Amino acid sequence: TKENVEKVWEYVNKKDAKIAKVFYLYYGLDMKIVDIAEALEITQSATKNYIYRTIRELRSIFDKECDEDAK
């Protein structure tokens, strides 16, 4: 939903600037990991870690919210 998308971007924007940039470039602009790594001058491994770690955190947050809403 639109509300969930807003929550995701609010969360991501509170993260370190580099993590927020990686996440935005990957999901907002649909850039490839290799291109993001090159543009931000970081390794592809770091790029993947930023993306996947943030996704895990978001899943954890939204799973908790879903559990609370179900009560």
Backbone as a ProteinNet text record, in pm:
[ID]
protein_1_A
[PRIMARY]
TKENVEKVWEYVNKKDAKIAKVFYLYYGLDMKIVDIAEALEITQSATKNYIYRTIRELRSIFDKECDEDAK
[TERTIARY]
84.1	0	88.3	25.9	99.6	157.8	82.7	127.5	253.1	255.3	371.9	494.2	474	585.3	644	558.6	605.4	684.6	637.7	708.7	846.8	852.7	980.3	1078.2	1036.2	1128.2	1165.3	1072.8	1106.2	1216.6	1201.8	1301.4	1435.9	1434.5	1558.3	1628.1	1553.2	1613.1	1676.1	1640.6	1702	1833.8	1859.8	1983.1	2098.9	2219.3	2337.1	2311.6	2364.2	2338.7	2376.7	2488.3	2532.4	2432.7	2382.3	2283.8	2156.1	2112.5	1991.6	2009.5	2126.7	2153.8	2149.1	2215	2217	2075	1998.6	1861	1777.4	1791	1715.6	1755.8	1885.1	1930.3	1882.6	1882.8	1843.7	1692.5	1615.1	1469	1399.5	1451.5	1387.1	1419.7	1545.5	1588.4	1618.2	1600.8	1616.5	1756.6	1857.9	1996.2	2046.9	2142.1	2204.3	2308.9	2333.3	2429.3	2567.1	2610.1	2742.7	2751.3	2644.5	2642.9	2640.4	2566.2	2560.8	2697.9	2760.7	2892.6	2992.7	2987.4	3078.5	3050.4	2923.9	2886.9	2923.9	2907.9	2934.8	3075.8	3151.6	3288.6	3298.2	3213.1	3216.2	3215.3	3242.2	3244.9	3102.9	3093.8	2964.3	2915.2	3007.5	2972.6	2909.8	2969.4	2914.3	2776.2	2760.6	2631.9	2524.4	2556.4	2461.3	2429.6	2532.4	2510.5	2417.8	2437.2	2349.2	2204.4	2184.3	2049.5	1985.5	2054.6	1994.8	1978.4	2071.2	2057.7	1937.4	1920.6	1807.6	1675.4	1671.5	1550.5	1516.3	1617.3	1592.6	1536	1592.1	1543.7	1399.1	1369.4	1233	1133.8	1172.8	1085	1056.6	1158.3	1142.5	1044.3	1058.9	970.3	827.1	808.2	673.2	608.2	688.2	632.7	579.6	653.7	608.7	480.5	473.5	353.1	233.2	254.2	145.2	97.5	191.3	155.2	74.6	114.4	42.8	-95.4	-107.4	-236	-333	-279.8	-363.5	-422.4	-362.4	-411	-537.2
-118.3	0	124.1	234.2	360.8	392.8	360.4	385.5	303.9	180.2	95.2	145.8	190.8	244.7	366.2	451	569.2	528.7	427.1	378.7	324.5	251.6	196.3	308.5	409.4	518.4	601.9	617.7	688.9	614.1	482.3	400.9	409.4	391.7	392.4	527.7	634.9	768	797.3	719.7	735.9	660	573.2	495.4	584.7	529.7	597.5	641.4	755.4	811.8	715.2	644.7	552.8	437.4	385.6	277.5	326.7	445.6	502.4	521.2	567.3	585.6	452.9	351.8	219.8	167.5	175.2	124.8	199.8	332.3	412.7	380.2	371.4	342.4	205.4	109.2	-26.7	-38.2	13	-1.7	116.8	236.1	353.7	374.6	351.1	374.8	245.9	132	0.6	-19.3	32.7	15.1	-123	-172.9	-301.5	-282.7	-389.6	-384.5	-341.2	-395	-360.1	-210.4	-154	-10.9	77	33.9	108.9	109.7	-6.5	-17.9	73.8	74.5	159	306.7	344.9	485.5	538.6	454.2	497.9	461.3	398.1	358.4	270.3	168.2	66.6	-69.2	-173.6	-306.1	-356.8	-451	-513.1	-587.2	-645.6	-716.7	-622.4	-505.7	-406.8	-361.7	-343	-301.8	-405.4	-531.8	-639.5	-644.5	-631.1	-634.8	-523	-403.1	-291.1	-321.7	-372.9	-401.2	-512.4	-625.3	-741.2	-721.4	-650.3	-622.3	-531.7	-431.9	-339.9	-412.9	-502.4	-580.9	-666.3	-731.1	-813.2	-728.2	-610.2	-520.1	-479.3	-446.5	-405.9	-519.9	-639.5	-755.6	-774.7	-760.8	-776.4	-672.9	-550.2	-442.7	-467.4	-499.9	-518	-645.7	-748.9	-870.4	-841.3	-762.9	-725.1	-643.4	-549.3	-466.8	-552.2	-649.1	-738.1	-821.5	-869.7	-947.8	-863.4	-736.9	-648.6	-613.7	-595.3	-563.2	-681.5	-802.3	-922.1	-944.6	-881.3	-901.5	-825.7
0	0	0	-31	-34.3	103.6	206.1	343	374.9	331.7	355.7	280.1	158.8	80.4	151.4	203.1	275.8	400	471.5	590.3	553.6	443.3	397.8	369.6	292.9	258.3	379.3	474.1	597.9	672.1	681	749.7	678.1	548.3	470.1	480.6	479.9	487.8	623.1	725.4	856.8	867.3	770.9	768.9	724.3	729.7	678.6	533.9	496.5	363.4	251.5	266.8	162	146	257.6	253.2	185.8	221.2	160.3	10	-31.3	-174.3	-248.9	-192.1	-255.3	-270.4	-163.9	-165.5	-268.5	-273.4	-369.5	-513.5	-537.8	-674.1	-720	-628.1	-664.3	-685.4	-590.4	-598.7	-664.5	-644.2	-700.9	-847.9	-883.3	-1020.9	-1097.3	-1030.2	-1093.8	-1153.1	-1083.5	-1128.9	-1089.2	-1163.4	-1132.9	-1023.8	-949.4	-839.1	-887.2	-997.9	-1051.1	-1083.2	-1136.4	-1170.7	-1045.8	-945.5	-819.3	-753.7	-749.1	-688.3	-758.3	-888.4	-965.4	-940.6	-942.3	-925.1	-786.6	-685.1	-547.6	-500.8	-590.2	-560.5	-435.7	-433	-328.8	-397.3	-321.7	-382.3	-408.2	-499.5	-525.8	-401.7	-329	-206.6	-103.7	-86.3	7.4	-39.1	-168.4	-224.2	-192.1	-216.6	-186.6	-38	44.8	189.4	235.2	183.4	219.6	182.8	63.1	15.7	99.1	111.9	177.6	327.3	390.7	533.8	558.7	474.9	490	466.4	369.2	343.6	465.3	524.7	644.3	757	776.4	881.3	855.5	730.8	695.9	716.3	676.5	697.9	845.3	925.8	1070	1125.1	1082.1	1128.1	1083.5	956.3	904.5	956.9	982.2	1042.5	1181.3	1258.6	1392.7	1385.3	1290.9	1275.8	1237.3	1149.2	1107	1225.1	1306.9	1424.4	1522.7	1541.2	1633	1578.3	1447.5	1387.5	1396.4	1396.8	1402.5	1540.4	1641.7	1779.9	1806.7
[MASK]
+++++++++++++++++++++++++++++++++++++++++++++++++++++++++++++++++++++++

